[in-house]
């Protein structure tokens, strides 16, 4: 039995509807159904009677419900206590960073100041995929998440701090004849890079609560066949190999790749100059996180962002 399975059963019992329960848990309905079915198979009893319009607890399900609710409360209490003890003993702050983001600006400065001011605290940084980022935040694998171009659950589940915006750029193979442009608008991409396929994150590839910020777009003139992408590492490899182009934030790791050139993306051009496309990075954390080091770090980030 997993905690996710437990929460799925309890919410479905409260809502008597799998779709409503899935929405409340920020899961897709098929995912919630799979978790419940897995628990039913483990216990070897049906927990719900299913119809087209609603679901109801079976007699066995009603008998199990009080114990399942008790287990949920015990787990949440024990988890909070364990994290509080571990953070107090080890003096750690765990920061998750999306795999393409470079820790520039306010976050980098806050990290350096934190290391100087809190010598007894260990800072751990880890790279996460977009798909893994929400789960890592919710299960306490990281205390705080640096994210870009994704949408997290509303504030009743997480807290967030918006950071100064970053320009978006078009990452193109460095040997392409049109890499010398000062900037480029999205509508101009098919004119200057018609021989390459434009691949962006496909928001349909993500299950709630994590949603990508860009939709996959394909030009019509590429000879190679590439499916919908939801892995930013794959997009980076694509551009590095000279097979395609993609949108990236200005401070992504591709800017250090000698095989890639980054061209500023602009929304429109005015007499006063171009209006650059921007993406807002954000820090996310759980309001229930009791790690005192988290508040200290957030304060430093706020100071550096001013």
C-alpha positions, 0 to 999 in steps of 0.5 A: 500500500502506498500513500498515494493509493490511500489518498486516492481511496479516501478522496474518492470515498468523500466525493463519490466520483472519480473525476472530482476526486482526481481533480482535487488531488491534481491527478488525471482520472485514469491515474487515480483509477489505477491507484485504487485498482492497485490497492483493491488487488493488493487487498483482494477485495473491491472497495468501490461499486462503479457506475457510469455516473458515480462510485459508492463504497462497497460493504467491505469499503465502508468497513475499511474506511475508518482504518484507512482514515486513521492510517492517513492521519498517522502518516501525515503526522509521522512524516512531519515529525521525521522531517523536522527531526532530520532537518534539525539534526542534519542542518540541511536545505534541499533545493530542486532545480529544473534540469535546464535552468542555470542558477543565475541572478537572485538564487545564485547570490542567495546561495552564496550568502546562505553558505557564508551566513549558515556555515553549519547548514548543508546545501544540497542541489539536485536537477529534476525533470518537470514530471518529477518536480511536483512529486519531489516537492510534495514528498519532501525530497526537496524543500524548495523548487526552482521552476521555469515555464511550468504551472504548479497547483494553487496556493492552497497546496504550495507557496511561490515567489516570483523571480525577475523575468528572463528573456526567452531565446531561440536555440539553433545549431551554431553552424546554421547560416542564419545564426547571425540575426540580432533577434527573431519573432516566432512568425519569422522562424519558418522563413529563416530556419525552414530546414529545421524542425521547431520542437517545444514542450508539449503540455499534453504530455504532462498530467496535472498538477504540473503543466508545461508552458509551451505547446509543441509546434512543427514546421512542415519542411523537415525531413526527419520525423520527431514526435511530441517532446516532453523531455527538455534533455531531449530538446537540448540533444536535438539542437546540439546535434544540429537536427532542430531548434527550440525555445529556451530561457536565456540562462539555460545550460545551452548558452555554454554549448559551443554547438548552439547559438541563442537568438533573442525572441521578440514579441514585436518591434517598436521604434524604441526597440524590440519587446523581448519575450520573457518567462518568469522563474519561480520558487515553490515550497510547501506551507507545511514545511517546518525547516527553519533554513527554508525561511532564511533562504527565502529571505535572502532571495527576496533581498537579492530580487529587490 
